[in-house]
Amino acid sequence: MALEAFLKAADSLASTEVEPRYLSGSRYGSGAAAAVLRPSSSAEAATLLKLASEHGVQLVTQGAHTGLVKAATPQGQVLLSTERLKSTFELDPLDRTLRVSSGLKLWDVNARLAEHGLQFPIDLSADPSIGGMLAHNTGGTRMLKYGDVRANVLALEVVLPSGETLRLGRGLAKDNAQLALQHLFIGSSGAFGVITEATLKLHPLPKQAAVALVAPASLEAVWPLYQRWMAAFGGLVSAFEGLSANALDAAIHVRGGASPFGSELPPYALLVELSSDLTAEQFDLRGLLHAELETAFERDDVVDAALDKDEALWGLRHAVSESLREQGAVIGFDISLPRHAVWAFREQAGQWLAQEFPPAKVCDFGHLGDGGQHYNLVWPKGTEPLSPEAMQRLRDGIYALVAEHGGSFSAEHGLGPLLQRVYAAHTAPGVRQLSGQLQVLLNPGPGLGQFQFG
């Protein structure tokens, strides 16, 4: 009865006919929703949240539904879609800021910014909504140079579950006049309130870039290479990605091209990108990269490299995730580690898997320069599927090793129902208690979201 009364009060903004696209996540099974709400303004969103609170109806907020932790996939609740929140796009080219509605998608925003030589520099293979990126504090392939979403947000407009609308921050680069409460909502998995607008910090589009896919002489050579290149190039290094042979091989086969290294792949490869706001006429970025690689060859730190095929090399990197699905069921781990612990974790995890889950094929890749790793496993086609109990034991084992090496079980994909149990196991009681108190303060009723921070 409460749901019926709420939907009647919501009037034309609610529908009980929920299209499948709202229910199927990008990489997992379908959910279910009692209804879908589609506000087109902050005021409409505020009205809906207030009504939901008054009627005791739980809402789940959804952007473009590209996330991987199931936070936006409803499990019988009422869905609040932000897809119609698109009215605001206010560019300040002098301050290099953009006030933008949360329902606009990343690729559309950057296409419009490109006309002004600017970008919101979070580089992803998916096309999420701005609000979804904020809810999970997305990182991406160029975080090494630009930082994550949190580092590039100056202000938010949020609607609390009570229906109250708050402007958090003034959109200024320097502003210590109040607590930076906007940061509470970034990475909160939609559990504290609905983000309806954001003021983003923009960056110039690079005027030139140079990319190399490098085969290091050994894993021990990787971090010395990283340190030398960071010292030599500093802020010019926009990406330092790592790809295991299994991951690279999968991408090559799916794309149907030749190996950039000839017949034999190295055990591990590095995708390095330099980029600059200055033109090639002002200085030769590609020449700098070539010269540094020649030095690395002379020191025997590098045994092979593919150069001057920037788009094709990035194409291989972005093809990895989808290509692994051609080989079997993908068991993904979005982790981060201190740089000094990456190889020790990788060796220990590989040994444990070989002993406990021999069919699992390790196909790890990711943002090596910032410590982020997509430690993905493939359970091959034709192999007996893992039971739920075995899958849980596998996940618990890997997450325990991540914790042992001082890492995080969620590097950039955020928090959602798929990680609730892991969060409880690997988050200090005091942190959970304080986080839960904040959640109750901001979201005291049936409220928003599906993740419990307490």
N, C-alpha and C positions, 0 to 999 in steps of 0.2 A: 504493500500500500504506500509506503514511504517513497519507493521508486516511482510509482505511478503519479503520485502527487508532485514529485520533483520534475518529472518529464512534462507534466501539464503546465507547471509554472515556467519551465524553460521555453515552452512554446515552440516557435519555428526554428530555434537554434539546436534542437535535439531531434534525433531520428533513431528509431529502433531497427531500421534497416541498415545494418553495418556491412559495408563492402569488404570482401576478402582481403583487400590490400591493407586494411587497418589491422588485420589479425595475424598475417604471416610475416614473421621477421625475416631479415635478409639471409640468415644462415641457420635457422632452427624452425621447429614446428609451429603450428598455428595456435592462437589463443581463442578467447571468446569475450564478447562484450555485450552488456545489456542494452547499450545505446551508444551513440556517438554524438558529441557536442562539437560545433564548429563555429566558435566566435570569430568575428572579423575585426574586432577592436579590443583594446584593453578594457574599455568600459563594459563591453559584453562579457569578456572573460571574468571581470570582477563580479558581475551580476550572477553568473553561473556558479562561481565558487561560493558566493554568499548563500545562494539557494541550496547548493549541495550540503553546505555546513548545517543549514537550518533543518534539512530533511534527513540528515544522517547518511548521506550517500557518498561512497568513496569514489574518487576520480583517479584515473591514470592519465598523465599527460604524454602526448606523442607528437614528435616532429615529423621527420622524413622516414622514421622507422628503419634506420640503417645500423642501429646499435647491435652489439654482440653479447650483452649481458641480460637481455630479456626485460629490462626495466620499462620499456615502452610497449610491451606486448601484454594486453589486458588478460586477466584470468577470471573473467566474469564481471569485472567492475564496469563502470561507465567510463568511456574513453573521451578525453578532451583533446581534440586535434588542434594544433596551432597552424595548420596549413593555410588558413585564410588571413592570418596576421601578417599582412604584406604591405601595408599602406605607407610605412615610413621608410624613406631612403634619403637622408639629409647629409650630404657630403660637405665637409669643410676642408677645401684643398689647402688652405693656409696652415691650419692646425694639423692637417692630415688625420682627420677623424671622420667617422661615419656613424651617424645615429640611424639604426636600422631595426625594423620589425623582426621578431624572432622566427617568424614562419618562412622568411626568405631563405633560399638554399645557397650554399657556399659557391657553387659554380656560377650561378646567376649573379651573385654579388660581385665576384671577381671579374666576370665578363663586363659588367657595367663600370667597375673601377678601372679596368684596363684602358678605357677611353681617356682616362686622366693620368695614365702612367703609374697607377697605384694598385696595391693589392692588400688583401687580408691574408697573411702569408702562412696559413695553416694548410699544408699540402697533404691531401688524402686521395686515395683511389675511389672512395665513396663520395656521394653528394649529399651530405647531411644538411639539416636546417641549422641556422645560426643558434636557435634555442637549444637544440639537441647537443651541439658542440659545447655550449656553455654548461649544460647540465652534467656533462661527463668530462669536462676539461680536456678536450682532445689535444693530442700532440702532433703526430705526423712525421713525414720524412725529413722536413727541414727545421725541426725543433732545435737542432744544434745551433743554428744561426739566429732564429727569430723567437725561440721560446714557445711555450704552449699557449692555449687559449687564455688562461688567466693572466699571462704576461702581456696580453694584447687587448685587454678590456679595461676601459676607464670608468664606465658607469652602467647601471642597469635600471630598468623599470621592472618591478615584480609585483604580482598580485598574490597576497597571502590567502590561505584557505578561508579566512574570515571575510574575504572580499575587499579588504583594505589594499589600496595601491600605494606603493612606495617608490620614490626616485632615490636611488642609492649612488652617490657620487655625482659630480658636476661635469664629467667629461674632460677634466683637466689633467695634464700630465703631472702636475704637482698640486697636491691637495691633501693637507693633513688637518683639515678643519673639523673632521668627525671620524668616527670609526669607519673603516672601509668594509662596511657590512656586505657590500656586493660580493665579496670573496666567500661569504658563507654559502651563497647560492650557486656559485660556480663549482661544479663537481659534486653537487648534493643529490644527484640522481632524481631531481624533480620532487624531492620529499619535503622541501621547505616552502615552496611556492612556485607559481608559474611565471617564468621569465617572458615578458611580452616585448621588450625592447632592449637594445644594448647600444652603447657607444664604444666603437672599436677603434683601436690605434692602428693606423695604416702604415705601409712601407712602400717605398718606390719599387716598381718592377725592375728586375735586373736587366741591364742592357747587354750583358754578355755572360755566358756560362761555359764551363769546360768540364767534361765528365770522363772518367776513366774507370774501367772494370779491371781490378788489379788482383793478380795471384801472388800473395805473399809467400816468402820462402818457407815460412812455418807460422804456426799460431803465436809462437814466442816473438816473432818479428812484428806482429800487428800493432801492439801498443807503442813500441818505439817509433814505428812509422807514424802513428796517430800523433804522438807528441812532437815529432819533427815537423809534420805538416801543419799542425796548429801553431807551432812557433814560427814557421816560415810564412804562413798565409793568414793566420789570425782570423779575423771576421770574414775573410773571403771564403772560408770553408762553410758551405751551406748544407752539406750532407756527408755522412760517413757511415754507410750501410754495410752490413755483413750478410753474406749468403752462403750457406753450406752447399756442398756439392749436390746433395739430394734435392734441395730446394731449387737450385739453379737448373739442374737436369730436368725437373718437372716443368719449369717454365719454358725451357728450350723446346721440349717435345710438344707442348700444347700450342706454342706459337708457330711450330713447324719450320723454324729457321736453323741455321748452322750454329754450332758452338762458337762463341767468340774466342775460345782458347784452342781451337782445333779439335783433335780427336779425343783428348783426355782432359777432363775437368780437374781443377785443383781441389783439394779437400775443403778449402774455404776461400771465398773471394770477397773483395772489398769494392763497393761502389762509392767512388769519391767524386764530389761535385764542388767546384769553385764557382762563385758568382759575384758580380760586381755591379754597382750602379753607374760605373764609368764605362765608356765605350772602348772598343778594341783599338780605336785610333789613339786613345789616351794611354793605354798600356795593353800589352798582349797577354791576356789571362791564359789562353791556351798554351802559349809558349812557356809561360811560367810553370804550368803543370807538367808539360813535356820535359822541361829541364830538371825538375825535381824528381821525376820518375827515372830519368837517366842516371841521376846520382844514386837513387835507390837500387837500380840494377848494378851499378858499380860496387855498391856496398854488399851485394848479394842479399838484400832484404826483399827483393821482388824478383820473381822468375818469369812472369809474363804479364802483359797488359793489353787491353783492347781500348783504343782511343778513337776520338773524332766521330763517334756514332752515338751522340748524346740521346737522341730520341729512342733509338733501338735498345740502348742499354737500360734506360729507365723503363722501357716497355717490358723487358725481362723482369725487372724488380717488381713492377706492379702486377705482373701476371702470376706471381708465385701462389698467392692465396687461392685463386680460382683453379689453378692447374693441379693443386694437390688433390682436389675433389675427384679428379679423373682417376686417381689411383686407389681411392678407398674412402673410408670414413675419417674425417679430420677431427683430431682431438686437440683443441687449441689452448694455449696458455699465453696470456698477455702479461709478461713479467718484466721487471727491471732489476738490475743488480749493480753494485759498485763495479767499476770497470775492472779492478784488480781481481774480482771474484768470478768473472764471466767464464774463463776457461776451466777453472776448478769445478764450478757448478756443472758445466757442460760435460766434463769427463765423468763426474760422479753420477749425474743423472743418466748418462748413457750406459754406464755399467749397471746401474740399478735396473733400468728397463730391460737390458739384455738378460738379466737374471730372472726378473719377475714377470716381464711381458715381452717375450722374445719376438713376436710378430711385429711389434710397434716399430715403425720406421721414423727416425728422427729427421725432420726437414726444417731445421731452425733457420731463421733469417730475421732481419729487422734493423732497428736504429742503434747500431753498435756504438756510435759516437756519444749518445746520451744515456747509454746503459740499457735502453729498451730492447726487449727481445720477444719475437713471436716464436715461442718454443712449441712449434706445431709437430704433432705426431700423425702419421697416417696408419690406420688399421686396414691392411690391404683387403681388396675385394677377394671374395672367396674364402676368407678366414672367418671362423665362427665368431659372431659378434660378442662383444664383452657383455656380461650380465651387469645390471645396475650396481650390484655389490662390487664387482671387479672394477668397474669404471670409477666408483667412488674411491676404492683403494689406490688405483692408479693416480687419480687427482690428488688425493691426500699425500701420497708419497712425493710427488713432484713439488707440491706446495711446501711440504716440510723441508725439502732440500733448499728451496728458494729462501725460506726463513732462516735456515742454518747459515746461509751465505750472506745474510743481511739485506735481502732483496724484498721487493713488493710483489704481491700476487695480482695487482691490477695497475699496470703501468699507464695506460691511456684509454682503455675501453670503459672505464668507470665502474660503478657498482650497480648491481641489480639482483634479482632473485637467484640467478645462477651462481652468485658468489656470496649469498647470505651466510651459508654454513662456514665458508672459508673465512669470511670476515669475523665471525664469532670466535673461530679457533685461533686466529692470528692477530687479533687486535687487543691491546692491553685493556683490562677491565676498567681502569680509570678513564681511558679515552672513550670507551663505549658508554660509560655512565654520563660523562659530560656531553657527548654527542647526542645521546638520547634525551637529555634534559633540554638541549637546544631544539630538538625535533618536537618535543611536547610543547615547548614554549611557542614555537611558530606554527605548529600543526597539531592543535590539541584534540581535534575531533576525529572522525573516520578519515577525513583529510585526503591527502594526495600521496601518490606513489605507492611502491610495493616494497621498498627497502626500509628495514628497521636499523637505525644507527645505535640504539641502546642495547 
